[in-house]
Amino acid sequence: MKEAENFRFEQDEMEMRLWDYIDGIAAGEQRKLIEDLLSSNQEWKLKYEALLAVHQSLNLVELEQPSLRFTRNVMEEIAKLQIAPAAKNYINSRIIYGIAGFFITIILSFLVYAISQIKWNAANQNDSVLGIDFTSVDYSGIFNNTFVNAFMMANVLLGLMLFDRYLDNKKKEMRKNLG
């Protein structure tokens, strides 16, 4: 078994070196070694001739080129098909406004809640424009609250459900239009 593996490895190594030689990748010393093996070793010479024949046959194959009118033919066939309408025609603007309103409501409610949780008496009066030193305000009550985390998770879940419903409606409309 080990002899078969060694023989296969030697065959693969021989093919790799011969392909490097045929492709002109082999360096000077490696190239000289392969030329010596080709002149002295019958097995290397037979393999070289087989690989050279494959290489030459690959070079003889010409790639088919499309006709000069191919692009025009394709474009004419596409023009015969029904072209999708502009996005303005099939996107319901009420849905977009609904989604925007949903997220604006979430943001505003979060801001109202955050402002209501600020301990205003913790801030000292100073020379700022608003009369409040925001660096001394304790924000930990806002972002470490379980209620805020649950509220945000519920809103994300509701947003994903709304998006799924929207996509489902679009899918039904597409099936209805095609069928």
C-alpha positions as semicolon CSV with decimal commas, in nm:
position;residue;x (nm);y (nm);z (nm)
1;M;0,000;0,000;0,000
2;K;0,280;0,238;0,091
3;E;0,457;0,165;-0,238
4;A;0,141;0,260;-0,431
5;E;0,117;0,587;-0,239
6;N;0,483;0,666;-0,307
7;F;0,439;0,582;-0,675
8;R;0,133;0,811;-0,696
9;F;0,322;1,090;-0,517
10;E;0,613;1,049;-0,759
11;Q;0,374;1,059;-1,055
12;D;0,208;1,375;-0,924
13;E;0,545;1,536;-0,856
14;M;0,665;1,443;-1,205
15;E;0,350;1,592;-1,364
16;M;0,381;1,915;-1,164
17;R;0,745;1,960;-1,264
18;L;0,671;1,881;-1,627
19;W;0,379;2,127;-1,635
20;D;0,608;2,394;-1,487
21;Y;0,862;2,312;-1,759
22;I;0,601;2,323;-2,039
23;D;0,449;2,648;-1,911
24;G;0,795;2,805;-1,878
25;I;0,761;2,858;-1,503
26;A;1,054;2,635;-1,408
27;A;1,365;2,823;-1,289
28;G;1,710;2,776;-1,446
29;E;1,842;2,498;-1,221
30;Q;1,509;2,313;-1,215
31;R;1,480;2,354;-1,592
32;K;1,826;2,199;-1,644
33;L;1,738;1,908;-1,412
34;I;1,418;1,837;-1,607
35;E;1,602;1,852;-1,941
36;D;1,856;1,600;-1,808
37;L;1,574;1,371;-1,690
38;L;1,400;1,400;-2,029
39;S;1,716;1,297;-2,212
40;S;1,804;1,009;-1,976
41;N;1,475;0,874;-1,835
42;Q;1,226;0,708;-2,073
43;E;0,934;0,738;-1,826
44;W;0,984;1,116;-1,796
45;K;1,011;1,148;-2,174
46;L;0,686;0,957;-2,237
47;K;0,502;1,160;-1,974
48;Y;0,644;1,484;-2,120
49;E;0,525;1,392;-2,470
50;A;0,176;1,308;-2,338
51;L;0,150;1,635;-2,144
52;L;0,289;1,833;-2,437
53;A;0,023;1,682;-2,665
54;V;-0,247;1,785;-2,416
55;H;-0,098;2,134;-2,395
56;Q;-0,091;2,172;-2,773
57;S;-0,446;2,044;-2,811
58;L;-0,562;2,300;-2,555
59;N;-0,394;2,575;-2,754
60;L;-0,557;2,462;-3,080
61;V;-0,909;2,488;-2,944
62;E;-1,055;2,822;-3,040
63;L;-1,318;2,969;-2,818
64;E;-1,646;3,024;-2,988
65;Q;-1,734;3,387;-3,027
66;P;-2,091;3,505;-3,041
67;S;-2,218;3,654;-3,359
68;L;-2,180;4,026;-3,408
69;R;-2,550;4,069;-3,367
70;F;-2,569;3,865;-3,046
71;T;-2,603;4,163;-2,810
72;R;-2,873;4,320;-3,024
73;N;-3,062;3,989;-3,042
74;V;-3,052;3,953;-2,665
75;M;-3,168;4,309;-2,610
76;E;-3,455;4,265;-2,857
77;E;-3,571;3,953;-2,672
78;I;-3,559;4,137;-2,342
79;A;-3,759;4,425;-2,488
80;K;-4,038;4,181;-2,576
81;L;-4,079;4,087;-2,209
82;Q;-4,282;4,292;-1,964
83;I;-4,054;4,533;-1,783
84;A;-4,102;4,586;-1,411
85;P;-4,276;4,911;-1,324
86;A;-4,095;5,189;-1,145
87;A;-4,069;5,149;-0,769
88;K;-4,304;5,445;-0,721
89;N;-4,587;5,244;-0,877
90;Y;-4,572;4,935;-0,659
91;I;-4,446;5,064;-0,321
92;N;-4,733;5,169;-0,101
93;S;-4,635;5,503;0,053
94;R;-4,872;5,451;0,348
95;I;-4,667;5,151;0,457
96;I;-4,346;5,353;0,441
97;Y;-4,505;5,635;0,641
98;G;-4,636;5,379;0,893
99;I;-4,291;5,231;0,945
100;A;-4,136;5,577;0,977
101;G;-4,405;5,681;1,227
102;F;-4,347;5,364;1,426
103;F;-3,975;5,428;1,463
104;I;-4,018;5,800;1,532
105;T;-4,267;5,711;1,807
106;I;-4,019;5,465;1,957
107;I;-3,739;5,720;1,955
108;L;-3,955;5,994;2,104
109;S;-4,093;5,767;2,376
110;F;-3,741;5,655;2,466
111;L;-3,626;6,018;2,488
112;V;-3,926;6,114;2,704
113;Y;-3,857;5,822;2,935
114;A;-3,485;5,908;2,951
115;I;-3,555;6,271;3,035
116;S;-3,806;6,170;3,301
117;Q;-3,545;5,948;3,469
118;I;-3,279;6,220;3,500
119;K;-3,225;6,336;3,857
120;W;-3,237;6,709;3,799
121;N;-3,149;6,797;4,153
122;A;-2,813;6,618;4,115
123;A;-2,694;6,884;3,875
124;N;-2,545;7,205;4,008
125;Q;-2,633;7,542;3,870
126;N;-2,346;7,687;3,666
127;D;-2,275;7,911;3,370
128;S;-2,395;7,676;3,095
129;V;-2,656;7,790;2,844
130;L;-2,927;7,566;2,990
131;G;-2,822;7,627;3,350
132;I;-2,757;7,254;3,402
133;D;-2,423;7,080;3,431
134;F;-2,484;6,757;3,236
135;T;-2,152;6,607;3,345
136;S;-2,282;6,569;3,699
137;V;-2,617;6,414;3,600
138;D;-2,650;6,044;3,688
139;Y;-2,740;5,854;3,369
140;S;-2,698;5,507;3,517
141;G;-3,066;5,490;3,610
142;I;-3,164;5,518;3,246
143;F;-2,952;5,257;3,076
144;N;-2,927;4,998;3,354
145;N;-3,302;4,972;3,398
146;T;-3,471;4,641;3,317
147;F;-3,782;4,823;3,197
148;V;-3,585;5,014;2,931
149;N;-3,415;4,696;2,809
150;A;-3,749;4,512;2,790
151;F;-3,908;4,811;2,613
152;M;-3,632;4,823;2,351
153;M;-3,644;4,445;2,292
154;A;-4,023;4,456;2,251
155;N;-3,992;4,742;2,002
156;V;-3,729;4,559;1,800
157;L;-3,949;4,249;1,796
158;L;-4,251;4,452;1,686
159;G;-4,046;4,618;1,414
160;L;-3,931;4,281;1,282
161;M;-4,288;4,150;1,286
162;L;-4,405;4,456;1,094
163;F;-4,125;4,411;0,840
164;D;-4,214;4,040;0,801
165;R;-4,578;4,128;0,744
166;Y;-4,480;4,387;0,485
167;L;-4,262;4,135;0,298
168;D;-4,538;3,874;0,313
169;N;-4,784;4,121;0,159
170;K;-4,534;4,204;-0,116
171;K;-4,491;3,833;-0,187
172;K;-4,867;3,784;-0,213
173;E;-4,898;4,082;-0,450
174;M;-4,620;3,946;-0,673
175;R;-4,788;3,604;-0,690
176;K;-5,121;3,766;-0,767
177;N;-4,969;3,977;-1,048
178;L;-4,782;3,681;-1,200
179;G;-5,061;3,426;-1,164
